[in-house]
């Protein structure tokens, strides 16, 4: 399998993909290894994951360079991602004992009652390319802490990073049969869906997630799906410091080239502050430095998927044909890499693809609204339900809006962020199940109820 640099289209290297024989061998080894891993005391499993973060930190330059070369992410953003994964593991290991240890519900009297959290077994993690360290950590870290073995399939667009994760987990003390990378494309993924595994956890698009769910549902095994979003943001009329607000929200839309399930994908602005906000927003976007991910101070690197620039160009064309106004960007950038100009559209409506279909790129539509009611109606007019943000001074006003938003995560005066302490979950086409937090730690267990009578 050939691996190319999306910024240059040059071949980085070639790797040998797995086949049916190697996959079955790895799963067989994982089944045996998992039984031994589950017997390792939880505090020792915690220590192993902490050692993993130490190794990532010690090798962060190498990890970031491999990630940047493979997915087109600016080098500093790649380092930020590795650091973010370490921070998440720090929280998960700090709280793993309280979440995964047995819980006494009734500890005295004639009948005592407790809950024991047993591992699922061997789980399959089909991961994503846009944040391979972060979205991988969401699954494999709590799965390993809970005593599971993990068959980890990195995206074919982030294969080398997946192999780096495997290498450092093994060096940290995770047995080689307990965490195993399976390398390949869609064909290899199909083999995993057919395999005898104890749970499936996927991060990626709604279309693929729906397909995976349909394929594995007959097995009656847990299936967690972290899928896409069309995440809305609303700017009310009582905001202050429009310039800083515009910079903050533009970063929420364009960080990582907009290739994030929780990136801001559509913006609604109260008519009283609309003009000032749009002017400041466009000025911020025009200041972004575009270029080679390896260069200094680059904010917009290459898009990872070679098909994405043409997809974004089609969204721009559709919007303009239906009456939108292009304020900046809108075109592919000449050169060998997968580059697209940061793009801002106004005079947009929900008849346009850019306001209803996930873009997953450096493009945003900004729409003027008359009041909170109209903003709320438009924000909820979506098939997705991952995140939604409200920017205003009045917390009570924001809370009223947040309560009515149909999303797994809501923000007040912030956006495009994830906390390990809070569950990460979607609604509707954004998926189901939770990662992170105590809820996410227990997602990789099967609780057993004990009734103990003397």
Protein Blocks (a to p, Z undefined) as FASTA:
>chain_A
ZZddfklopafbdcddddfklmmmmmmmmmmmmmmmmmpcfklmmmmmmmmmmmmmmmmm
mmmmmmmmmnopafklmmmmmmmmmmmmmmmmmmmmmmmmccdfblgdjbdcddddddfb
jadddddfklmmlmmmmmmmmmmmnopacdddddfklmmmmmmmmmmmmmnopafklpcc
deddfklmmmmmmpccfbdcddddfklmmmmmmmmmmnopacdddddddddddddfkbgh
kllmmmmmmmmmmgghlpafkbcfbdcddfklmmmmmmmmmmmmmmpccddfkbghiabd
cdfblklmmmmmmmmmmmmmnopacfbghiacedjbdcddddddehiafkbfklmpcfkp
adddddddfblklmmmmmmncfbdfbccdddfblmlmmmmmmmpccfbdcehiahiacfk
bccddehjnogcjeehjklmmmmcccddddddZZ
